[in-house]
Amino acid sequence: MSENVKTKPAYEAFVVDESGNNAHWTKVGAAWTHEDGKGLNVSIAGGLSVSGKIVLRAPGVEQPQRASSKK
């Protein structure tokens, strides 16, 4: 995955707790598109225990609710 360090991620990875107006988005990593466009490499920040719903969003796209960064 060393190639990924040289390019900007295609997506940011968030764990989303609950839904609707109570949703809490926590940034946990990023994802890069494979060269052939048929997959993704997802990198989760070290030291995190991640479970539940993971959502990939394009960088810079505002999240539907509040977002907190833990990266």
mmCIF file of the N, C-alpha and C atoms, coordinates in Angstrom:
data_MODEL
# 
_entry.id   MODEL 
# 
loop_
_atom_site.group_PDB 
_atom_site.id 
_atom_site.type_symbol 
_atom_site.label_atom_id 
_atom_site.label_alt_id 
_atom_site.label_comp_id 
_atom_site.label_asym_id 
_atom_site.label_entity_id 
_atom_site.label_seq_id 
_atom_site.pdbx_PDB_ins_code 
_atom_site.Cartn_x 
_atom_site.Cartn_y 
_atom_site.Cartn_z 
_atom_site.occupancy 
_atom_site.B_iso_or_equiv 
_atom_site.pdbx_formal_charge 
_atom_site.auth_seq_id 
_atom_site.auth_comp_id 
_atom_site.auth_asym_id 
_atom_site.auth_atom_id 
_atom_site.pdbx_PDB_model_num 
ATOM 1   N N  . MET A 1 1  ? 0.815   -1.206 0.000   1.00 0.00 ? 1  MET A N  1 
ATOM 2   C CA . MET A 1 1  ? 0.000   0.000  0.000   1.00 0.00 ? 1  MET A CA 1 
ATOM 3   C C  . MET A 1 1  ? 0.850   1.258  0.000   1.00 0.00 ? 1  MET A C  1 
ATOM 4   N N  . SER A 1 2  ? 2.143   1.162  -0.219  1.00 0.00 ? 2  SER A N  1 
ATOM 5   C CA . SER A 1 2  ? 2.993   2.342  -0.211  1.00 0.00 ? 2  SER A CA 1 
ATOM 6   C C  . SER A 1 2  ? 2.628   3.307  -1.336  1.00 0.00 ? 2  SER A C  1 
ATOM 7   N N  . GLU A 1 3  ? 2.047   2.801  -2.439  1.00 0.00 ? 3  GLU A N  1 
ATOM 8   C CA . GLU A 1 3  ? 1.636   3.691  -3.524  1.00 0.00 ? 3  GLU A CA 1 
ATOM 9   C C  . GLU A 1 3  ? 0.567   4.674  -3.052  1.00 0.00 ? 3  GLU A C  1 
ATOM 10  N N  . ASN A 1 4  ? -0.255  4.262  -2.105  1.00 0.00 ? 4  ASN A N  1 
ATOM 11  C CA . ASN A 1 4  ? -1.346  5.097  -1.623  1.00 0.00 ? 4  ASN A CA 1 
ATOM 12  C C  . ASN A 1 4  ? -0.862  6.364  -0.948  1.00 0.00 ? 4  ASN A C  1 
ATOM 13  N N  . VAL A 1 5  ? 0.308   6.321  -0.335  1.00 0.00 ? 5  VAL A N  1 
ATOM 14  C CA . VAL A 1 5  ? 0.825   7.475  0.385   1.00 0.00 ? 5  VAL A CA 1 
ATOM 15  C C  . VAL A 1 5  ? 1.083   8.627  -0.583  1.00 0.00 ? 5  VAL A C  1 
ATOM 16  N N  . LYS A 1 6  ? 1.379   8.323  -1.838  1.00 0.00 ? 6  LYS A N  1 
ATOM 17  C CA . LYS A 1 6  ? 1.723   9.329  -2.825  1.00 0.00 ? 6  LYS A CA 1 
ATOM 18  C C  . LYS A 1 6  ? 0.502   9.991  -3.461  1.00 0.00 ? 6  LYS A C  1 
ATOM 19  N N  . THR A 1 7  ? -0.658  9.419  -3.301  1.00 0.00 ? 7  THR A N  1 
ATOM 20  C CA . THR A 1 7  ? -1.866  9.958  -3.914  1.00 0.00 ? 7  THR A CA 1 
ATOM 21  C C  . THR A 1 7  ? -2.897  10.300 -2.851  1.00 0.00 ? 7  THR A C  1 
ATOM 22  N N  . LYS A 1 8  ? -3.784  11.204 -3.205  1.00 0.00 ? 8  LYS A N  1 
ATOM 23  C CA . LYS A 1 8  ? -4.863  11.548 -2.288  1.00 0.00 ? 8  LYS A CA 1 
ATOM 24  C C  . LYS A 1 8  ? -5.889  10.423 -2.294  1.00 0.00 ? 8  LYS A C  1 
ATOM 25  N N  . PRO A 1 9  ? -6.507  10.159 -1.144  1.00 0.00 ? 9  PRO A N  1 
ATOM 26  C CA . PRO A 1 9  ? -7.518  9.096  -1.106  1.00 0.00 ? 9  PRO A CA 1 
ATOM 27  C C  . PRO A 1 9  ? -8.748  9.465  -1.929  1.00 0.00 ? 9  PRO A C  1 
ATOM 28  N N  . ALA A 1 10 ? -9.384  8.441  -2.493  1.00 0.00 ? 10 ALA A N  1 
ATOM 29  C CA . ALA A 1 10 ? -10.622 8.636  -3.243  1.00 0.00 ? 10 ALA A CA 1 
ATOM 30  C C  . ALA A 1 10 ? -11.807 8.834  -2.290  1.00 0.00 ? 10 ALA A C  1 
ATOM 31  N N  . TYR A 1 11 ? -11.695 8.259  -1.078  1.00 0.00 ? 11 TYR A N  1 
ATOM 32  C CA . TYR A 1 11 ? -12.776 8.324  -0.092  1.00 0.00 ? 11 TYR A CA 1 
ATOM 33  C C  . TYR A 1 11 ? -12.203 8.473  1.307   1.00 0.00 ? 11 TYR A C  1 
ATOM 34  N N  . GLU A 1 12 ? -13.008 9.025  2.200   1.00 0.00 ? 12 GLU A N  1 
ATOM 35  C CA . GLU A 1 12 ? -12.705 9.033  3.625   1.00 0.00 ? 12 GLU A CA 1 
ATOM 36  C C  . GLU A 1 12 ? -13.607 7.986  4.262   1.00 0.00 ? 12 GLU A C  1 
ATOM 37  N N  . ALA A 1 13 ? -13.095 7.281  5.274   1.00 0.00 ? 13 ALA A N  1 
ATOM 38  C CA . ALA A 1 13 ? -13.860 6.222  5.937   1.00 0.00 ? 13 ALA A CA 1 
ATOM 39  C C  . ALA A 1 13 ? -14.360 6.720  7.298   1.00 0.00 ? 13 ALA A C  1 
ATOM 40  N N  . PHE A 1 14 ? -15.643 6.506  7.553   1.00 0.00 ? 14 PHE A N  1 
ATOM 41  C CA . PHE A 1 14 ? -16.273 6.922  8.801   1.00 0.00 ? 14 PHE A CA 1 
ATOM 42  C C  . PHE A 1 14 ? -17.019 5.747  9.415   1.00 0.00 ? 14 PHE A C  1 
ATOM 43  N N  . VAL A 1 15 ? -17.021 5.669  10.737  1.00 0.00 ? 15 VAL A N  1 
ATOM 44  C CA . VAL A 1 15 ? -17.932 4.779  11.447  1.00 0.00 ? 15 VAL A CA 1 
ATOM 45  C C  . VAL A 1 15 ? -19.125 5.639  11.813  1.00 0.00 ? 15 VAL A C  1 
ATOM 46  N N  . VAL A 1 16 ? -20.332 5.150  11.492  1.00 0.00 ? 16 VAL A N  1 
ATOM 47  C CA . VAL A 1 16 ? -21.552 5.911  11.762  1.00 0.00 ? 16 VAL A CA 1 
ATOM 48  C C  . VAL A 1 16 ? -22.362 5.183  12.827  1.00 0.00 ? 16 VAL A C  1 
ATOM 49  N N  . ASP A 1 17 ? -22.546 5.861  13.955  1.00 0.00 ? 17 ASP A N  1 
ATOM 50  C CA . ASP A 1 17 ? -23.357 5.337  15.053  1.00 0.00 ? 17 ASP A CA 1 
ATOM 51  C C  . ASP A 1 17 ? -24.749 5.938  14.963  1.00 0.00 ? 17 ASP A C  1 
ATOM 52  N N  . GLU A 1 18 ? -25.754 5.086  15.091  1.00 0.00 ? 18 GLU A N  1 
ATOM 53  C CA . GLU A 1 18 ? -27.168 5.468  15.029  1.00 0.00 ? 18 GLU A CA 1 
ATOM 54  C C  . GLU A 1 18 ? -27.512 5.980  13.632  1.00 0.00 ? 18 GLU A C  1 
ATOM 55  N N  . SER A 1 19 ? -28.648 6.663  13.490  1.00 0.00 ? 19 SER A N  1 
ATOM 56  C CA . SER A 1 19 ? -29.056 7.158  12.174  1.00 0.00 ? 19 SER A CA 1 
ATOM 57  C C  . SER A 1 19 ? -29.908 8.408  12.334  1.00 0.00 ? 19 SER A C  1 
ATOM 58  N N  . GLY A 1 20 ? -30.229 9.026  11.211  1.00 0.00 ? 20 GLY A N  1 
ATOM 59  C CA . GLY A 1 20 ? -31.071 10.223 11.224  1.00 0.00 ? 20 GLY A CA 1 
ATOM 60  C C  . GLY A 1 20 ? -30.427 11.378 11.967  1.00 0.00 ? 20 GLY A C  1 
ATOM 61  N N  . ASN A 1 21 ? -31.229 12.117 12.725  1.00 0.00 ? 21 ASN A N  1 
ATOM 62  C CA . ASN A 1 21 ? -30.738 13.292 13.447  1.00 0.00 ? 21 ASN A CA 1 
ATOM 63  C C  . ASN A 1 21 ? -29.774 12.945 14.570  1.00 0.00 ? 21 ASN A C  1 
ATOM 64  N N  . ASN A 1 22 ? -29.748 11.684 15.003  1.00 0.00 ? 22 ASN A N  1 
ATOM 65  C CA . ASN A 1 22 ? -28.863 11.268 16.088  1.00 0.00 ? 22 ASN A CA 1 
ATOM 66  C C  . ASN A 1 22 ? -27.556 10.658 15.598  1.00 0.00 ? 22 ASN A C  1 
ATOM 67  N N  . ALA A 1 23 ? -27.316 10.644 14.290  1.00 0.00 ? 23 ALA A N  1 
ATOM 68  C CA . ALA A 1 23 ? -26.121 10.007 13.733  1.00 0.00 ? 23 ALA A CA 1 
ATOM 69  C C  . ALA A 1 23 ? -24.863 10.735 14.188  1.00 0.00 ? 23 ALA A C  1 
ATOM 70  N N  . HIS A 1 24 ? -23.848 9.957  14.499  1.00 0.00 ? 24 HIS A N  1 
ATOM 71  C CA . HIS A 1 24 ? -22.546 10.505 14.879  1.00 0.00 ? 24 HIS A CA 1 
ATOM 72  C C  . HIS A 1 24 ? -21.492 9.896  13.968  1.00 0.00 ? 24 HIS A C  1 
ATOM 73  N N  . TRP A 1 25 ? -20.807 10.729 13.198  1.00 0.00 ? 25 TRP A N  1 
ATOM 74  C CA . TRP A 1 25 ? -19.809 10.281 12.235  1.00 0.00 ? 25 TRP A CA 1 
ATOM 75  C C  . TRP A 1 25 ? -18.414 10.459 12.826  1.00 0.00 ? 25 TRP A C  1 
ATOM 76  N N  . THR A 1 26 ? -17.620 9.396  12.842  1.00 0.00 ? 26 THR A N  1 
ATOM 77  C CA . THR A 1 26 ? -16.247 9.458  13.331  1.00 0.00 ? 26 THR A CA 1 
ATOM 78  C C  . THR A 1 26 ? -15.316 9.010  12.217  1.00 0.00 ? 26 THR A C  1 
ATOM 79  N N  . LYS A 1 27 ? -14.410 9.894  11.796  1.00 0.00 ? 27 LYS A N  1 
ATOM 80  C CA . LYS A 1 27 ? -13.471 9.544  10.738  1.00 0.00 ? 27 LYS A CA 1 
ATOM 81  C C  . LYS A 1 27 ? -12.462 8.543  11.281  1.00 0.00 ? 27 LYS A C  1 
ATOM 82  N N  . VAL A 1 28 ? -12.311 7.410  10.573  1.00 0.00 ? 28 VAL A N  1 
ATOM 83  C CA . VAL A 1 28 ? -11.409 6.355  11.037  1.00 0.00 ? 28 VAL A CA 1 
ATOM 84  C C  . VAL A 1 28 ? -10.347 5.977  10.006  1.00 0.00 ? 28 VAL A C  1 
ATOM 85  N N  . GLY A 1 29 ? -10.411 6.530  8.804   1.00 0.00 ? 29 GLY A N  1 
ATOM 86  C CA . GLY A 1 29 ? -9.422  6.164  7.797   1.00 0.00 ? 29 GLY A CA 1 
ATOM 87  C C  . GLY A 1 29 ? -9.746  6.721  6.435   1.00 0.00 ? 29 GLY A C  1 
ATOM 88  N N  . ALA A 1 30 ? -9.213  6.050  5.409   1.00 0.00 ? 30 ALA A N  1 
ATOM 89  C CA . ALA A 1 30 ? -9.383  6.502  4.029   1.00 0.00 ? 30 ALA A CA 1 
ATOM 90  C C  . ALA A 1 30 ? -9.315  5.304  3.094   1.00 0.00 ? 30 ALA A C  1 
ATOM 91  N N  . ALA A 1 31 ? -9.726  5.529  1.833   1.00 0.00 ? 31 ALA A N  1 
ATOM 92  C CA . ALA A 1 31 ? -9.725  4.460  0.835   1.00 0.00 ? 31 ALA A CA 1 
ATOM 93  C C  . ALA A 1 31 ? -9.203  4.988  -0.496  1.00 0.00 ? 31 ALA A C  1 
ATOM 94  N N  . TRP A 1 32 ? -8.466  4.119  -1.188  1.00 0.00 ? 32 TRP A N  1 
ATOM 95  C CA . TRP A 1 32 ? -7.910  4.444  -2.500  1.00 0.00 ? 32 TRP A CA 1 
ATOM 96  C C  . TRP A 1 32 ? -8.436  3.457  -3.517  1.00 0.00 ? 32 TRP A C  1 
ATOM 97  N N  . THR A 1 33 ? -8.750  3.938  -4.711  1.00 0.00 ? 33 THR A N  1 
ATOM 98  C CA . THR A 1 33 ? -9.249  3.101  -5.794  1.00 0.00 ? 33 THR A CA 1 
ATOM 99  C C  . THR A 1 33 ? -8.093  2.335  -6.436  1.00 0.00 ? 33 THR A C  1 
ATOM 100 N N  . HIS A 1 34 ? -8.320  1.059  -6.759  1.00 0.00 ? 34 HIS A N  1 
ATOM 101 C CA . HIS A 1 34 ? -7.317  0.274  -7.476  1.00 0.00 ? 34 HIS A CA 1 
ATOM 102 C C  . HIS A 1 34 ? -7.105  0.880  -8.855  1.00 0.00 ? 34 HIS A C  1 
ATOM 103 N N  . GLU A 1 35 ? -5.924  0.653  -9.411  1.00 0.00 ? 35 GLU A N  1 
ATOM 104 C CA . GLU A 1 35 ? -5.613  1.186  -10.741 1.00 0.00 ? 35 GLU A CA 1 
ATOM 105 C C  . GLU A 1 35 ? -6.611  0.732  -11.794 1.00 0.00 ? 35 GLU A C  1 
ATOM 106 N N  . ASP A 1 36 ? -7.112  -0.503 -11.674 1.00 0.00 ? 36 ASP A N  1 
ATOM 107 C CA . ASP A 1 36 ? -8.057  -0.998 -12.670 1.00 0.00 ? 36 ASP A CA 1 
ATOM 108 C C  . ASP A 1 36 ? -9.497  -0.557 -12.391 1.00 0.00 ? 36 ASP A C  1 
ATOM 109 N N  . GLY A 1 37 ? -9.705  0.191  -11.304 1.00 0.00 ? 37 GLY A N  1 
ATOM 110 C CA . GLY A 1 37 ? -11.035 0.707  -10.985 1.00 0.00 ? 37 GLY A CA 1 
ATOM 111 C C  . GLY A 1 37 ? -12.014 -0.330 -10.464 1.00 0.00 ? 37 GLY A C  1 
ATOM 112 N N  . LYS A 1 38 ? -11.517 -1.529 -10.139 1.00 0.00 ? 38 LYS A N  1 
ATOM 113 C CA . LYS A 1 38 ? -12.421 -2.612 -9.746  1.00 0.00 ? 38 LYS A CA 1 
ATOM 114 C C  . LYS A 1 38 ? -12.323 -2.963 -8.267  1.00 0.00 ? 38 LYS A C  1 
ATOM 115 N N  . GLY A 1 39 ? -11.831 -2.069 -7.463  1.00 0.00 ? 39 GLY A N  1 
ATOM 116 C CA . GLY A 1 39 ? -11.742 -2.342 -6.032  1.00 0.00 ? 39 GLY A CA 1 
ATOM 117 C C  . GLY A 1 39 ? -11.174 -1.158 -5.276  1.00 0.00 ? 39 GLY A C  1 
ATOM 118 N N  . LEU A 1 40 ? -11.069 -1.326 -3.959  1.00 0.00 ? 40 LEU A N  1 
ATOM 119 C CA . LEU A 1 40 ? -10.549 -0.277 -3.083  1.00 0.00 ? 40 LEU A CA 1 
ATOM 120 C C  . LEU A 1 40 ? -9.583  -0.877 -2.081  1.00 0.00 ? 40 LEU A C  1 
ATOM 121 N N  . ASN A 1 41 ? -8.592  -0.102 -1.684  1.00 0.00 ? 41 ASN A N  1 
ATOM 122 C CA . ASN A 1 41 ? -7.773  -0.413 -0.525  1.00 0.00 ? 41 ASN A CA 1 
ATOM 123 C C  . ASN A 1 41 ? -8.236  0.530  0.576   1.00 0.00 ? 41 ASN A C  1 
ATOM 124 N N  . VAL A 1 42 ? -8.606  -0.021 1.723   1.00 0.00 ? 42 VAL A N  1 
ATOM 125 C CA . VAL A 1 42 ? -9.076  0.780  2.848   1.00 0.00 ? 42 VAL A CA 1 
ATOM 126 C C  . VAL A 1 42 ? -8.028  0.714  3.943   1.00 0.00 ? 42 VAL A C  1 
ATOM 127 N N  . SER A 1 43 ? -7.632  1.874  4.448   1.00 0.00 ? 43 SER A N  1 
ATOM 128 C CA . SER A 1 43 ? -6.663  1.959  5.534   1.00 0.00 ? 43 SER A CA 1 
ATOM 129 C C  . SER A 1 43 ? -7.355  2.565  6.747   1.00 0.00 ? 43 SER A C  1 
ATOM 130 N N  . ILE A 1 44 ? -7.354  1.810  7.859   1.00 0.00 ? 44 ILE A N  1 
ATOM 131 C CA . ILE A 1 44 ? -7.950  2.282  9.106   1.00 0.00 ? 44 ILE A CA 1 
ATOM 132 C C  . ILE A 1 44 ? -6.812  2.754  10.001  1.00 0.00 ? 44 ILE A C  1 
ATOM 133 N N  . ALA A 1 45 ? -6.986  3.900  10.654  1.00 0.00 ? 45 ALA A N  1 
ATOM 134 C CA . ALA A 1 45 ? -5.958  4.463  11.521  1.00 0.00 ? 45 ALA A CA 1 
ATOM 135 C C  . ALA A 1 45 ? -5.563  3.465  12.604  1.00 0.00 ? 45 ALA A C  1 
ATOM 136 N N  . GLY A 1 46 ? -4.280  3.410  12.923  1.00 0.00 ? 46 GLY A N  1 
ATOM 137 C CA . GLY A 1 46 ? -3.768  2.489  13.926  1.00 0.00 ? 46 GLY A CA 1 
ATOM 138 C C  . GLY A 1 46 ? -4.324  2.757  15.320  1.00 0.00 ? 46 GLY A C  1 
ATOM 139 N N  . GLY A 1 47 ? -4.445  1.695  16.095  1.00 0.00 ? 47 GLY A N  1 
ATOM 140 C CA . GLY A 1 47 ? -4.902  1.820  17.470  1.00 0.00 ? 47 GLY A CA 1 
ATOM 141 C C  . GLY A 1 47 ? -6.399  1.914  17.653  1.00 0.00 ? 47 GLY A C  1 
ATOM 142 N N  . LEU A 1 48 ? -7.154  1.828  16.566  1.00 0.00 ? 48 LEU A N  1 
ATOM 143 C CA . LEU A 1 48 ? -8.606  1.919  16.673  1.00 0.00 ? 48 LEU A CA 1 
ATOM 144 C C  . LEU A 1 48 ? -9.234  0.539  16.653  1.00 0.00 ? 48 LEU A C  1 
ATOM 145 N N  . SER A 1 49 ? -10.271 0.381  17.432  1.00 0.00 ? 49 SER A N  1 
ATOM 146 C CA . SER A 1 49 ? -11.098 -0.814 17.367  1.00 0.00 ? 49 SER A CA 1 
ATOM 147 C C  . SER A 1 49 ? -12.379 -0.386 16.661  1.00 0.00 ? 49 SER A C  1 
ATOM 148 N N  . VAL A 1 50 ? -12.582 -0.882 15.454  1.00 0.00 ? 50 VAL A N  1 
ATOM 149 C CA . VAL A 1 50 ? -13.694 -0.429 14.626  1.00 0.00 ? 50 VAL A CA 1 
ATOM 150 C C  . VAL A 1 50 ? -14.723 -1.539 14.471  1.00 0.00 ? 50 VAL A C  1 
ATOM 151 N N  . SER A 1 51 ? -15.975 -1.193 14.710  1.00 0.00 ? 51 SER A N  1 
ATOM 152 C CA . SER A 1 51 ? -17.065 -2.131 14.461  1.00 0.00 ? 51 SER A CA 1 
ATOM 153 C C  . SER A 1 51 ? -18.305 -1.331 14.109  1.00 0.00 ? 51 SER A C  1 
ATOM 154 N N  . GLY A 1 52 ? -19.243 -1.992 13.470  1.00 0.00 ? 52 GLY A N  1 
ATOM 155 C CA . GLY A 1 52 ? -20.484 -1.326 13.088  1.00 0.00 ? 52 GLY A CA 1 
ATOM 156 C C  . GLY A 1 52 ? -20.480 -0.920 11.634  1.00 0.00 ? 52 GLY A C  1 
ATOM 157 N N  . LYS A 1 53 ? -21.227 0.111  11.327  1.00 0.00 ? 53 LYS A N  1 
ATOM 158 C CA . LYS A 1 53 ? -21.412 0.579  9.955   1.00 0.00 ? 53 LYS A CA 1 
ATOM 159 C C  . LYS A 1 53 ? -20.254 1.487  9.542   1.00 0.00 ? 53 LYS A C  1 
ATOM 160 N N  . ILE A 1 54 ? -19.562 1.121  8.447   1.00 0.00 ? 54 ILE A N  1 
ATOM 161 C CA . ILE A 1 54 ? -18.498 1.954  7.892   1.00 0.00 ? 54 ILE A CA 1 
ATOM 162 C C  . ILE A 1 54 ? -19.010 2.559  6.593   1.00 0.00 ? 54 ILE A C  1 
ATOM 163 N N  . VAL A 1 55 ? -18.870 3.880  6.476   1.00 0.00 ? 55 VAL A N  1 
ATOM 164 C CA . VAL A 1 55 ? -19.343 4.614  5.303   1.00 0.00 ? 55 VAL A CA 1 
ATOM 165 C C  . VAL A 1 55 ? -18.142 5.254  4.619   1.00 0.00 ? 55 VAL A C  1 
ATOM 166 N N  . LEU A 1 56 ? -18.056 5.112  3.284   1.00 0.00 ? 56 LEU A N  1 
ATOM 167 C CA . LEU A 1 56 ? -17.019 5.766  2.496   1.00 0.00 ? 56 LEU A CA 1 
ATOM 168 C C  . LEU A 1 56 ? -17.643 6.957  1.782   1.00 0.00 ? 56 LEU A C  1 
ATOM 169 N N  . ARG A 1 57 ? -17.015 8.130  1.940   1.00 0.00 ? 57 ARG A N  1 
ATOM 170 C CA . ARG A 1 57 ? -17.506 9.356  1.305   1.00 0.00 ? 57 ARG A CA 1 
ATOM 171 C C  . ARG A 1 57 ? -16.353 10.042 0.594   1.00 0.00 ? 57 ARG A C  1 
ATOM 172 N N  . ALA A 1 58 ? -16.643 10.747 -0.496  1.00 0.00 ? 58 ALA A N  1 
ATOM 173 C CA . ALA A 1 58 ? -15.618 11.497 -1.216  1.00 0.00 ? 58 ALA A CA 1 
ATOM 174 C C  . ALA A 1 58 ? -15.059 12.583 -0.294  1.00 0.00 ? 58 ALA A C  1 
ATOM 175 N N  . PRO A 1 59 ? -13.729 12.820 -0.337  1.00 0.00 ? 59 PRO A N  1 
ATOM 176 C CA . PRO A 1 59 ? -13.142 13.873 0.494   1.00 0.00 ? 59 PRO A CA 1 
ATOM 177 C C  . PRO A 1 59 ? -13.777 15.226 0.214   1.00 0.00 ? 59 PRO A C  1 
ATOM 178 N N  . GLY A 1 60 ? -13.964 16.000 1.259   1.00 0.00 ? 60 GLY A N  1 
ATOM 179 C CA . GLY A 1 60 ? -14.527 17.336 1.108   1.00 0.00 ? 60 GLY A CA 1 
ATOM 180 C C  . GLY A 1 60 ? -16.038 17.389 1.042   1.00 0.00 ? 60 GLY A C  1 
ATOM 181 N N  . VAL A 1 61 ? -16.702 16.237 0.929   1.00 0.00 ? 61 VAL A N  1 
ATOM 182 C CA . VAL A 1 61 ? -18.162 16.204 0.902   1.00 0.00 ? 61 VAL A CA 1 
ATOM 183 C C  . VAL A 1 61 ? -18.656 16.339 2.338   1.00 0.00 ? 61 VAL A C  1 
ATOM 184 N N  . GLU A 1 62 ? -19.538 17.281 2.569   1.00 0.00 ? 62 GLU A N  1 
ATOM 185 C CA . GLU A 1 62 ? -20.062 17.486 3.918   1.00 0.00 ? 62 GLU A CA 1 
ATOM 186 C C  . GLU A 1 62 ? -20.848 16.271 4.361   1.00 0.00 ? 62 GLU A C  1 
ATOM 187 N N  . GLN A 1 63 ? -20.661 15.880 5.599   1.00 0.00 ? 63 GLN A N  1 
ATOM 188 C CA . GLN A 1 63 ? -21.378 14.730 6.142   1.00 0.00 ? 63 GLN A CA 1 
ATOM 189 C C  . GLN A 1 63 ? -22.811 15.134 6.488   1.00 0.00 ? 63 GLN A C  1 
ATOM 190 N N  . PRO A 1 64 ? -23.749 14.183 6.398   1.00 0.00 ? 64 PRO A N  1 
ATOM 191 C CA . PRO A 1 64 ? -25.136 14.495 6.668   1.00 0.00 ? 64 PRO A CA 1 
ATOM 192 C C  . PRO A 1 64 ? -25.383 15.073 8.066   1.00 0.00 ? 64 PRO A C  1 
ATOM 193 N N  . GLN A 1 65 ? -24.593 14.658 9.040   1.00 0.00 ? 65 GLN A N  1 
ATOM 194 C CA . GLN A 1 65 ? -24.699 15.177 10.408  1.00 0.00 ? 65 GLN A CA 1 
ATOM 195 C C  . GLN A 1 65 ? -23.327 15.646 10.831  1.00 0.00 ? 65 GLN A C  1 
ATOM 196 N N  . ARG A 1 66 ? -23.118 15.770 12.098  1.00 0.00 ? 66 ARG A N  1 
ATOM 197 C CA . ARG A 1 66 ? -21.810 16.231 12.589  1.00 0.00 ? 66 ARG A CA 1 
ATOM 198 C C  . ARG A 1 66 ? -20.749 15.152 12.360  1.00 0.00 ? 66 ARG A C  1 
ATOM 199 N N  . ALA A 1 67 ? -19.527 15.551 12.142  1.00 0.00 ? 67 ALA A N  1 
ATOM 200 C CA . ALA A 1 67 ? -18.422 14.609 11.969  1.00 0.00 ? 67 ALA A CA 1 
ATOM 201 C C  . ALA A 1 67 ? -17.319 14.967 12.948  1.00 0.00 ? 67 ALA A C  1 
ATOM 202 N N  . SER A 1 68 ? -16.739 13.967 13.577  1.00 0.00 ? 68 SER A N  1 
ATOM 203 C CA . SER A 1 68 ? -15.585 14.213 14.442  1.00 0.00 ? 68 SER A CA 1 
ATOM 204 C C  . SER A 1 68 ? -14.418 13.414 13.903  1.00 0.00 ? 68 SER A C  1 
ATOM 205 N N  . SER A 1 69 ? -13.234 13.970 13.983  1.00 0.00 ? 69 SER A N  1 
ATOM 206 C CA . SER A 1 69 ? -12.051 13.313 13.433  1.00 0.00 ? 69 SER A CA 1 
ATOM 207 C C  . SER A 1 69 ? -11.255 12.660 14.550  1.00 0.00 ? 69 SER A C  1 
ATOM 208 N N  . LYS A 1 70 ? -10.891 11.371 14.337  1.00 0.00 ? 70 LYS A N  1 
ATOM 209 C CA . LYS A 1 70 ? -10.070 10.655 15.306  1.00 0.00 ? 70 LYS A CA 1 
ATOM 210 C C  . LYS A 1 70 ? -8.828  10.103 14.637  1.00 0.00 ? 70 LYS A C  1 
ATOM 211 N N  . LYS A 1 71 ? -8.373  10.714 13.605  1.00 0.00 ? 71 LYS A N  1 
ATOM 212 C CA . LYS A 1 71 ? -7.238  10.188 12.867  1.00 0.00 ? 71 LYS A CA 1 
ATOM 213 C C  . LYS A 1 71 ? -5.945  10.733 13.352  1.00 0.00 ? 71 LYS A C  1 
# 
